[in-house]
């Protein structure tokens, strides 16, 4: 591994020119009192930019819809104060030579109104379900749907105005958009329900609304996953043919990059091929893809028995050669690093310079601070 590795070669998606193939994965941080990013948040992202992370994807930021948030002290991407805070963030990242996109988020029925002080609103979902057979909150009306679409479009327009380099839509992990994708939580009988392709309609309309606000070249990334926090074994597409059908309307609507969330990047997605999810998505859509999943660590990020993040993971560079060869072969384009970069803002430089003995193990204590 050295500076000549394909992982340290530039990559371009439309107007987005990246200095290398590493992205910082979005990771929920609860360090924005009053939902406003402050100077500590600015410094947190600036450090990663200064240490050569190619693309920074922000923590989940809540769009301007009541009930979008489910956790205390997560930043909003709406309102004068929060947007002013994000302006400081992007200015700091750019001054450090970095590129950054905010992740736009609505938690949907994951939010538990009985244990959440962020809003008095109900939990919104396609069909009043948080998981198959488990009721929570209310099924969204057409007005609710229209309001959420508008909120995402406004957030994207604000991101462009503030100077961000694109946006990411959070459509993964069992949150609101994924609740529309997933048959287990989408039992609607209108145009937003039905078969696998019909269940993409809500997100298609979000992407189309964003495109109308930001124009044709502003990069739109969609993060999506097969697995859900409600069901780690859930799958939206069981074959390459189903995957192609599922992604086609999203690609046509204007998604430029698919961020394919898996728990272990090296695992094949379908029988008969070693390609992972990001590889298959690139193959069937022709769009740029980001892979992610336990990169730089020897343990996946979820303790399935405790249904929480693992307490500790050792640093691991053993799969970097495999990662490099897959990028070189064109299987996927970008590599998102989560906990390793949360633990150590210099992780990318240490990989580049082969300073592997300086790498630290991840501990859950890292979640308690903005290193």
C-alpha positions in Angstrom: 0.0 0.0 0.0 1.4 3.4 -1.0 0.5 6.7 -2.6 0.5 5.0 -6.1 -2.3 2.6 -5.0 -5.5 2.9 -6.9 -7.1 3.8 -3.5 -5.1 7.1 -3.7 -5.9 7.9 -7.3 -8.5 10.7 -8.0 -12.1 9.9 -9.0 -14.7 12.2 -10.6 -18.4 12.0 -10.6 -19.9 14.9 -12.7 -18.5 18.1 -11.1 -17.3 16.2 -8.0 -13.5 15.8 -8.2 -12.1 13.7 -5.4 -8.5 13.4 -4.5 -8.7 9.7 -3.6 -11.2 6.8 -3.2 -11.8 7.1 0.5 -15.0 8.5 1.9 -15.9 9.0 5.6 -19.1 7.0 6.2 -22.0 8.8 7.8 -22.1 8.1 11.6 -24.7 9.5 14.0 -23.1 11.9 16.4 -25.1 13.6 19.2 -22.9 16.7 19.7 -25.1 19.4 18.3 -27.0 21.0 21.3 -30.3 22.4 20.2 -29.8 20.5 16.9 -27.3 23.1 15.8 -23.7 22.1 14.7 -21.2 24.1 16.7 -17.4 24.8 16.6 -16.6 21.3 17.8 -18.5 19.8 15.0 -16.7 22.2 12.5 -13.3 21.0 13.9 -14.3 17.4 13.8 -15.0 17.4 10.1 -12.2 19.8 9.3 -9.7 17.4 10.8 -10.8 14.6 8.4 -10.5 16.9 5.4 -7.0 18.1 6.5 -5.9 14.4 6.8 -6.8 13.6 3.2 -10.2 11.9 3.4 -11.4 12.2 -0.2 -15.1 12.7 0.5 -16.7 13.4 3.8 -20.3 12.3 4.2 -21.9 14.0 7.2 -23.7 12.3 10.1 -27.4 12.0 9.5 -29.0 15.5 9.4 -32.7 15.8 9.9 -34.8 17.5 7.2 -37.4 20.1 8.0 -40.3 17.9 8.8 -41.8 17.5 12.3 -40.9 14.0 13.5 -37.9 13.6 11.2 -35.6 13.2 14.3 -35.5 10.4 16.7 -32.4 11.2 18.8 -31.4 14.1 21.1 -28.7 16.5 19.9 -28.5 15.3 16.3 -28.0 18.2 13.9 -30.9 19.5 11.7 -30.5 20.6 8.1 -33.2 23.2 8.4 -33.7 26.5 10.2 -31.5 29.6 10.2 -29.3 28.6 13.1 -28.6 25.0 12.0 -27.9 26.1 8.4 -25.5 28.8 9.7 -23.7 26.1 11.6 -23.4 23.9 8.5 -22.1 26.9 6.5 -19.2 27.0 9.0 -18.7 23.3 8.6 -18.5 23.3 4.8 -16.3 26.4 4.7 -13.9 24.8 7.1 -13.8 21.5 5.1 -13.2 23.4 1.9 -10.4 25.5 3.5 -8.7 22.2 4.5 -8.9 21.0 0.8 -11.8 18.6 1.3 -15.1 17.8 -0.3 -18.3 17.1 1.7 -21.9 16.2 1.3 -24.6 16.2 4.0 -26.7 13.1 4.6 -30.4 14.0 4.6 -32.4 11.9 7.0 -35.9 11.2 8.3 -36.1 8.4 10.9 -39.8 7.6 10.3 -41.3 5.0 12.7 -37.9 4.3 14.3 -38.7 7.3 16.4 -40.6 6.4 19.5 -42.7 9.4 20.6 -43.0 8.1 24.1 -39.2 8.2 24.6 -38.3 11.1 22.4 -38.1 14.8 23.4 -37.3 16.2 20.0 -40.9 16.6 18.9 -44.5 16.1 19.9 -45.2 14.7 16.4 -46.3 11.1 15.9 -43.9 8.6 14.3 -44.6 8.6 10.6 -44.4 5.5 8.4 -45.9 4.1 5.2 -48.4 1.9 7.1 -48.1 2.6 10.8 -45.6 -0.2 11.3 -42.0 -0.1 12.6 -41.4 -3.7 11.6 -43.6 -6.5 10.3 -46.5 -7.0 12.7 -45.3 -4.2 15.1 -47.5 -1.1 15.1 -46.1 2.4 15.9 -47.2 5.8 14.9 -49.4 6.7 12.0 -49.6 5.8 8.3 -48.7 8.8 6.2 -51.4 10.7 4.3 -50.8 12.1 0.9 -50.2 15.5 2.6 -47.6 13.9 4.9 -45.8 12.4 1.9 -45.9 15.7 0.0 -44.5 17.6 3.0 -41.6 15.1 3.4 -40.8 15.3 -0.3 -40.7 19.1 0.0 -38.5 18.9 3.1 -35.9 16.8 1.3 -36.0 19.0 -1.7 -35.6 22.2 0.4 -32.7 20.6 2.3 -30.9 19.8 -0.9 -31.4 23.3 -2.3 -30.0 24.7 1.0 -27.0 22.4 0.8 -26.3 23.6 -2.7 -26.7 27.3 -1.6 -24.3 26.8 1.3 -21.6 25.4 -1.0 -21.8 21.6 -0.3 -20.5 19.4 -3.1 -23.6 17.3 -3.4 -26.0 15.5 -1.1 -26.7 12.0 0.2 -30.3 10.7 0.8 -30.5 8.3 3.7 -32.6 5.4 2.3 -31.1 2.6 4.4 -31.3 0.7 7.7 -35.0 0.7 8.2 -35.6 4.4 8.5 -38.4 6.2 6.7 -37.4 5.9 3.1 -36.4 2.3 3.6 -39.7 1.6 5.3 -41.3 2.4 2.0 -38.9 0.1 0.1 -39.5 -2.8 2.5 -42.5 -5.0 2.0 -42.5 -5.8 5.7 -43.4 -2.1 6.6 -45.1 -1.0 3.4 -48.6 -2.4 3.1 -50.1 0.5 1.2 -52.5 0.0 -1.6 -52.0 3.4 -3.4 -49.2 4.3 -5.8 -46.6 4.2 -3.0 -47.2 0.5 -2.3 -47.4 -2.7 -4.2 -44.5 -4.7 -5.7 -40.8 -4.1 -5.3 -40.7 -1.5 -8.1 -43.9 0.3 -7.0 -42.5 0.6 -3.5 -39.7 2.9 -4.9 -42.2 5.6 -5.9 -41.8 7.7 -2.7 -38.0 7.9 -3.1 -38.3 8.4 -6.8 -40.4 11.5 -6.2 -37.9 12.8 -3.6 -35.1 12.4 -6.1 -37.1 14.1 -8.8 -38.1 17.0 -6.5 -34.4 17.5 -5.6 -33.4 17.5 -9.2 -35.9 20.2 -10.0 -34.4 22.3 -7.2 -30.6 21.7 -7.8 -30.4 21.2 -11.6 -29.0 18.3 -13.5 -25.3 18.3 -12.4 -25.4 18.6 -8.6 -24.5 15.1 -7.4 -27.1 13.1 -5.6 -26.1 10.0 -3.7 -28.5 7.4 -2.3 -27.5 5.2 0.6 -29.5 2.0 0.7 -29.2 -1.4 2.3 -30.7 -4.8 2.1 -30.5 -5.3 5.9 -32.6 -3.3 8.4 -32.0 -2.6 12.0 -35.3 -4.2 12.6 -34.2 -7.4 10.8 -30.6 -8.0 9.9 -31.5 -10.8 7.4 -34.0 -8.7 5.4 -33.5 -8.4 1.7 -35.1 -6.2 -0.9 -33.7 -8.0 -3.9 -32.8 -11.7 -3.9 -31.4 -12.0 -7.4 -29.5 -9.7 -9.8 -32.6 -9.4 -11.9 -34.6 -8.1 -9.0 -31.8 -5.8 -8.0 -31.8 -4.3 -11.5 -35.6 -3.8 -11.5 -35.5 -2.2 -8.1 -32.8 0.3 -8.9 -33.8 1.2 -12.4 -36.5 3.9 -11.4 -34.1 5.4 -8.8 -31.3 5.6 -11.3 -33.6 7.1 -13.9 -34.9 9.7 -11.5 -31.4 11.2 -11.1 -29.3 9.3 -8.6 -25.6 9.7 -9.5 -24.0 7.5 -6.8 -25.3 4.5 -4.9 -23.9 4.0 -1.4 -24.4 0.3 -0.8 -24.5 -0.4 3.0 -23.3 -3.9 4.0 -21.9 -5.1 7.3 -18.9 -6.8 5.7 -17.7 -5.5 2.3 -15.9 -8.8 1.4 -19.1 -10.9 1.4 -20.7 -11.9 -2.0 -24.2 -10.6 -2.5 -25.6 -13.4 -4.7 -24.7 -17.0 -5.2 -22.4 -17.8 -8.1 -20.4 -14.6 -8.0 -17.8 -13.1 -5.6 -19.1 -9.5 -6.2 -20.4 -7.6 -3.3 -23.5 -5.4 -3.3 -21.7 -2.3 -4.5 -20.3 -4.4 -7.4 -23.6 -5.7 -8.5 -25.2 -2.2 -8.2 -22.5 -0.8 -10.5 -23.0 -3.6 -12.9 -26.8 -3.3 -13.3 -27.0 0.6 -13.2 -23.7 1.8 -14.7 -23.6 4.4 -11.9 -20.8 5.1 -9.5 -20.9 3.1 -6.2 -19.5 3.3 -2.7 -18.8 0.1 -0.7 -18.7 0.0 3.0 -18.6 -2.6 5.8 -16.1 -3.2 8.6 -13.2 -1.6 6.6 -10.0 -1.3 8.7 -11.4 -3.3 11.6 -11.5 -7.0 12.5 -15.1 -7.0 13.7 -18.4 -5.9 12.2 -20.0 -2.9 13.8 -23.2 -4.5 15.2 -23.3 -6.9 18.1 -26.3 -8.9 16.8 -27.1 -10.5 20.2 -27.1 -7.1 22.1 -28.5 -5.3 19.0 -26.1 -2.5 19.6 -22.7 -1.4 18.4 -19.8 -3.6 19.3 -17.7 -2.4 22.3 -14.3 -2.9 20.7 -12.8 -3.9 17.3 -9.1 -4.4 16.6 -7.4 -2.5 13.8 -7.0 -4.7 10.7 -5.1 -4.0 7.5 -5.3 -7.6 6.2 -8.1 -6.9 3.7 -6.6 -3.7 2.3 -5.0 -5.7 -0.6 -8.4 -7.2 -1.4 -10.0 -3.8 -1.3 -7.4 -2.4 -3.6 -7.7 -5.2 -6.1 -11.5 -4.8 -6.2 -11.3 -1.1 -6.9 -8.6 -1.7 -9.5 -10.8 -4.2 -11.2 -13.6 -1.7 -11.4 -16.0 -3.6 -9.1 -16.8 -0.4 -7.1 -15.4 3.1 -7.1 -15.2 4.5 -3.6 -14.6 3.0 -0.1 -16.5 4.4 2.9 -14.7 4.0 6.2 -16.7 4.4 9.4 -15.4 3.5 12.9 -11.7 3.5 11.9 -12.1 7.1 10.9 -14.2 8.0 13.9 -11.4 6.6 16.1 -8.5 8.2 14.2 -8.8 11.2 11.9 -5.3 10.3 10.4 -6.4 6.8 9.3 -6.2 7.5 5.6 -2.7 9.0 5.9 -1.5 6.1 8.0 -2.7 3.7 5.3 -1.0 5.7 2.6 2.3 5.9 4.5 2.0 2.3 5.7 2.1 3.4 9.3 0.2 0.4 10.3 1.9 0.0 13.7 0.4 3.4 14.7 -3.2 2.3 14.1 -5.4 2.1 17.2 -8.1 -0.4 18.0 -11.7 1.0 18.0 -13.5 1.3 21.3 -17.1 2.3 21.9 -15.7 5.2 24.0 -15.0 6.9 20.8 -18.7 7.6 20.5 -18.5 9.8 23.6 -16.2 12.4 22.0 -15.5 14.3 18.9 -11.9 13.4 18.2 
